[in-house]
Amino acid sequence: METNMSNMIPLCAGSSEKHDTVCIFGTGDFGRSLGCKMLQCGYSVVFGSRNPGASSLLPKGAEVLGHKEAAKRASIVILAIHRDHYEFLTELTDVLDGKVLVDVSNNLKINQYPESNAQYLAQLIPRAKVVKAFNTVSAWALQSGTLDASRQVFVCGDDQKSKQMVMDIVRTLGLTPLDQGSLLVAKEVENYPLQLFPMWRLPIYIATCLTVFVFLYCLLTDVIYTYVLEGRDISFRTAISIPNKVFPIVSLTMLGLVYLPGIIASILQLYRGTKYSRFPNWLDQWMLCRKQLGLVALAFAFLHVLYTLVIPIRYYVKWRSNYYVINQIKKNETSVFETKAAWRTDSYIALGMLGFLFYVILGITSLPSVSNVVNWREFRFVQSKLGYLTLLLCTGHTLIFGWDKFLYTSRYRWYLPLPYMLSLVIPCIVLVIKFVLMTPCVDKTITKIRQGWERSPKSAEQSTYKNGSIAV
């Protein structure tokens, strides 16, 4: 079905202003979307096509000419074509002499060619000024007015004036240009849209490994142990009961992993006495993916909540409740109400609900649409102060849930610790060390270091001079 794209794209701010003519080679989806957006923003657009008469889907107001005629009409030529079709440009070398060529192409896989498409284009047309841009923006983003899509446009090129001209176009279209430097960066810019969740790989890998390990651990200490030593088949627990142990354990562990690198960084700065020494690469990578770690942890917390809500409707739970009541009737017994047990149950549920509330707040504030409207101090307060409060509440929720179970050796099946105890290792380490770092004397030193203060072991005179002569 044909779509009138001029009706789909909202008008740009200040679109009444008339801009220079821009030539676009390529009448595919991206070329048409970009041309329509530029028309709405006040540019005169001329398309260069192999078959000018066959281009019936182009936006109204744009001219369609042959490649050579269209290139003569503008000083900026945008190439919305694939690298495989660049050869025809060699026939237009004289026409493209001195013009700005904007390469928007992408490849099918990372590092598909030895050089970037933009560098290859610069070799084909050596007297043109090649700029890489728009390859990180999709036709859909242009059609939707970039209201619900990424606005970032990476721009790189060797000629600063040409690059500035392209960045001005980007701003006029309502997008955000990011200057990436010279054309040598083009290969990295072209690889960027081909990457599949690069910052999510480590968190997902950690979550997967933890999930598999904890699931097998719970399966061993629950289902397999019961079948081997007691001869009972409780394999049905693998559907709800065991996952509802796995999800909170993984969630709390990963929440602890969000704040553990910050603790390690503080200890390193205290040890080194300076903030001007680089962290190890593994710590840098860990700290860069803390947001993704937190969001994955929140997803597991959501699963824990959902699995907990279905507990009352489970067949096994209803059967066990009815069985207990019938036994009491048969034996003419009545269970005594225990205030201590009531306090314990209500306390760990309350802490769980509060912890989950702050969990959700942390997740919401990590969204770009929210984080962009708060200042740095507000963002740091939520992610740091409320983050540690969330970790404390969730750890307390787990501790009260376990209560005194760890004291009974009969619960240690095959001498293995209880599953819930696994989730307390990292959070407790983080909270204890954080408490130490918050003490006034330590916190004051860390603050001074982060403000630029450095601890020098000796004065310059003592370390450099000895008895009036330079010590070698």
N, C-alpha and C positions, 0 to 999 in steps of 0.2 A: 504494500500500500504506500503510495507516495505521500510524503509529508511536507507541508509548507513550513520550512524551517524558520522562516522569518517571523512566524507567529509563535514559535516555541521559545525563542531567546529574548529575554527581557532587555529593555533599552539600557545602555550604559549611562552612567552619570556624566552629564556634559556632552551628550551625543550630538548636540546641535553644532558643536565646533567641527569645522571641516579640516581634515588632515590630508597628508600627501597620498598619492596613489601608491598602492602596493600590489605587486604581481604575485600570483600564486600558481605554481606549476603543480598540477594534479587536481582532478575533479572527483576524487573519492570521498569517503565519509568525512575524513578529517579535513581535507581541503575545503569541502563545502561548509562544514561547521565553522571553521576558522574564518572563511570569507564572510559568512553571514554575521558572525560576531563583530568583525571589523566594520562591516557596513553599518551595523547598529551603533557603532562607536564613532561614526563620522568619517571613516576612511573611504576613499575611492578604490575599488577592487577590480582588477582585471585578471581573468583566469587564462593561463596558457594551456592549450589542450592539443592533442594529436588530431582530434576530430571536433573542431569547434561547433559544427552544426549538429552534432549528436548529443550535446550536453544540455538536456532538458530539465534536469533536477537542480540546477544551480539557483542560488537565491536571486530574487528580483533586485535590479539595480546594479548588477555586476556585468561587466563585459566579458565576452569569451572570444579569444583570438588564438591564432597559432602561437607557438612558443616564441618565435623570433619577434613577431609583432608585439606580443604582450610584454616581453622583456624590455623593449625599447620605451615603453610607457612609464616605467618605474625605476627608481634607484635601489629599491629593496625587492629582492625576489625570494619568495619562500618556497622551498622545495618540499612538497608534500607527496613525495614519491619514494619508492624503495631504491636501495643502493643498486640493485640489479639493473635498473633502468637509467643509470647515470650516463651511459655511453653517449646518448644523443646530445648531451650538453657540450661535448667537444666540438660539435658543429656550430655552436653559438658562442665560441670563445671571444670573438671580437665584440659581440653584443654585450656579453657579460663582463667585459673589461672594466674594472673599477667599481662594479656594483657590489652591493652587500647580498651575499647568498646565505640564507638562513636554512640550515639543514635540520629537519624535524624527524628524520628517519630513526627507526629502531631495528634491532636484529631479532632473530628467532631464538637465539641462545647467547649466553654470556661468552664474551671473547670469541665470537664466531670468526672474526678476521684478525690478521696480525695488527692492522691499524684501525683506528676508528673510522666510521663513515664520513665524519667531517674532515678528517685528515686526508682521506682518499679523495674527497671532493676538492680539497685545496690543491692536491696534486694534479687533478684533471684540469682545473681552471686556476692556474697559478696566479693570474693577475686579478682575480676576484678576492673580495674580503669575506671569508667564510666565518659564520657565527653559528654555533650550536645552540638551539633553543626549542622550546615547545614539545620536546619529545616525552616529557613527563606528564603532559596533559592529554586527556582522551577527548575524542569527539563528543562522547556523552557529557563530559564535564562542561564543554563549551555550550552544548545544547541546553543543559540545565541551568545555565547562568552561573556556574561554579558555586551555587548556594549550598550544595551538599556534597562538594567534591574538593579535592586538594587544589589550592590556589598557587602552589609553589611552582615556579618555572626556573630551572637551572639554565644559566647562560654562560657560555665561555667562547673566547675568540682572541686572536692575536692583536687585532686593531681595536684600540680603546674607543675611538669615536664610533665605529660601526657597532660595537657592542652596546654602547650607550643608546644608539638609535633603536636597537632592538628592545632594550630594556624599557625605553619610553613607550613603545608599542604595548609591551606586556602590561605596564601600569595602566595604560589607557583602557585596556580590555578588562580591568578589574582584577588582574592577577598580581602575584608577588614575585618579582624577579630576584634571583639569588646569583650574584656574580661568583662564578667558580674559578675564574682565572683564565689562563691561556688555553689554546686549542689542544694542548697536551692532555688536558683533563677530560676531553670529549669522550674518551673510551670509558672512563669511569661514569660519566653522565649517561652514556648509552646503556651501561650495564645496570644502572639504578632501577629502571622500571621492570627489569627482568628478574630481579631478586624476589624470592618468595619469603616474605616475613623474616628478613635477616635478623632482627632483634628478638624474634620469638623462638628461634631455634634452640638456644640454650635453655630457656625456661620450659619449653615443651619437652625437651630431652630429659631434663631433671624431673619434671612431673611424671613422665612416662616411666622412668626408671624407679622412682619412688612408688608409683602406683602398683607396678608389677611386683616389686619387692614386698610391699606391705600386704598386698592381696595374697601372695603365696605364703607369707608368714602367718596371716590370719587363717588361711585355709589349713595350714599344717597344724597350728595350735588349737583349732576348733573342730573342723570336720574330720580331718584325718586322724587326729588324736582320739577323738570320740569313737570313731569306727574301729580303730586298731585295738584300743584298750578296753572299750566298753561294748563293742559290737553293735552300736546303734548307728543308723543311717540318718544323718541330719544334713545331707547334701543340699536340701532346699534352702539352707541358710546362705548359699552362695549367690542367691538372687537379690536379697534385700539386706540381710543382717550383716554379712561380711562387707559388702560395699559401703554400708553405713558406718563401718569402722574405718575403712580405708580412706574415705573422703575427708573426714575431719583430721585424721592423722597427717595426710598429705598437705591439707590446707594449712594447718598450724605450723608444720615443718617449713613449708615454703614461705609463710609469713615471717618466720624467724630468719630465713635466708635473705629476705628483703633488707633486714636491718643489720645482719651480721657483717657485710662488707664495710659499712660505715663504722662499726666498732673496730674492725681490723685496721681501717685507715687511721682512726684516731690513735690507736696504739702505736702504729708505725710513726706517726708524726711526733708523738711523745718520745719515742725511742730515738728518733733522728734529731729532734729538736728544731725542725724546720719544715716548712710547707713547700719548699722549692726543690724537693727531691721527688722524682717520678715514682709512682706506685708500680708494682709489677704488672705486666700485661694482663695476667689472669684476673687481678683485682680490678683493673680498669674495665675489662669486659664484663665482669660481674656487676660492677656499679652501674654500668650503662644500661643493663637490662633489668634493673630493679623494678621499674614500672611494670614491665611484662610479667615478672615473677609475681608481683602483687595481684595483677589482674587474673592470672591463672589460679592463684590461691583463692581469690574471691569466687571464681567459678566452682571450685571444689567445695567451698563453703555453701554456695547455693545448692549444690547437689545434696550436701548433708542435710540442709533444711528441708528440701523436698522429700528425701527418703525418710526423714523423721516424721513428717506430716502424715505419711501413709501407714505408719505403724498401727494405729487403732483399727484399720480395716483389714489387716492381714489375717488370714485364716488361722495361722499358728497362734497369734496373740489372742484372738477371740477364744480359741479352743482351750488355751492354757488358763485364761481367766475363768471360763465356765467350769473347767476341771477343778480349779482351786475352790471355787464357791461350792460346788457339789460335795467335795470332800469335807469342807467345813460343816455342811449340813448333815452329812452322814455321821460325822464324829461329834456333832453337837458342840462345836467349838466356835469361838469368835476371836479373831485376831485383834490384838491390842493396838490402839493408835499410838504411834511413836512420834512425839514432837521432834525429836532429833532427826529422824528420817525425813519428816516433812520439811524441816528447815534445810536439810541437805539437798533434797530434790528441788525445792523452790529456788534455792540459792544458785545451783548450777544452771538451772533453766534461765533465771534472770540474768546471770552473767553471760550466758550464751546469746540471749536476745540483744543485750547491750553491745556485746562484742560484734555481733553481726551487723547491728546498726552502724557502728563506726567503720566496720569493714566496707559497707556500701558507700558511706561518705568518702572514704579514701578512694574507692573506685570511681565515683562520680567526679571528684576533683582532679583525677588524673586524665580525664577526657580533655582534649585540646580546646573544645568549645567552652569549657568551664575554667580551665587553668589560664586561658588567655585573658579572662576578665578579672582575675585576682592579682594583687601585687605579690612580689617575691616573699615578703614577710608572711602574708596570709597563707600562701602556698606552702611555705616551709613549716608554719605552725600546724597546718592540717596533716601534712605528710610525715612530719617528725613527731611533734608532741602527741597528736591524736593517734598517730601510727603506733607509738610505743604504748599508749593507753589501750589501743585495740589488742596489741600483743599481750598485754598484762591481763585484760579481761578474758581473752580466749584461753590463756594459760590457766587462769584461775578456774574457768569453766571446766577444763580438763582435770585439774587437780581435785576439785570437789566431786566430779563425776567418779574418779577413781577412788577417792577417799582413802580407806585403809586396806584396800585390796592387796596392795603390795606387801603387806605384813604377813600374809598367809602363804606359806610355802606350797600348800596344796594347789594353789592357783597357778603355780609356775609349771606349766605342762612341758615335759621333757627339759626341765630346768631352764626354760626360756622366759625372759621377762614378759609381762603382760603387754599386749599390743599398744594400749593407750600410753604406756610408759615411753615408747619409742618417740612419740610426738613431743615429749617434754624436754628432750635432751637439748636441742638447739635453742628453743625459746628461753629455757631457764639459763643457759649459758649467756645468751644475749642480755637478758634482764639483769643478771647479777653483775656482769661487766659494765653495763650501762649505769647501774646504780653507783658503782665505784667511780666511773668517769664523771658522774654528776656531783661528786663531793666537791666542795668549794675550792680546795687547793688544786685538785687535778683539773677541774673545769676552767679555772682561771689560767692555768698554764696552756691548755689547749686553745683557749680564746686568744691569748697573746700570740701563739704560734700562727694561728690562722689570720691574724692581723699583720703578719710580716715579721714578728720577732724571731730571732734565731739564737740558739744556745751555742756559744763558742767555748770550747774547752779551755783555751788559754788566751791571754791577750796577745795582740799582734807582736808586741815587743818581745815577749817571752818566747814565742814560737819561732821568731825570725832571727833575733839577734842573741848572741851569747858573748859576754865580755867585750862588747863594742865591736865585734866582727860578725859577719853573716855566717850562721850555722849551715853547713852543707850536709 
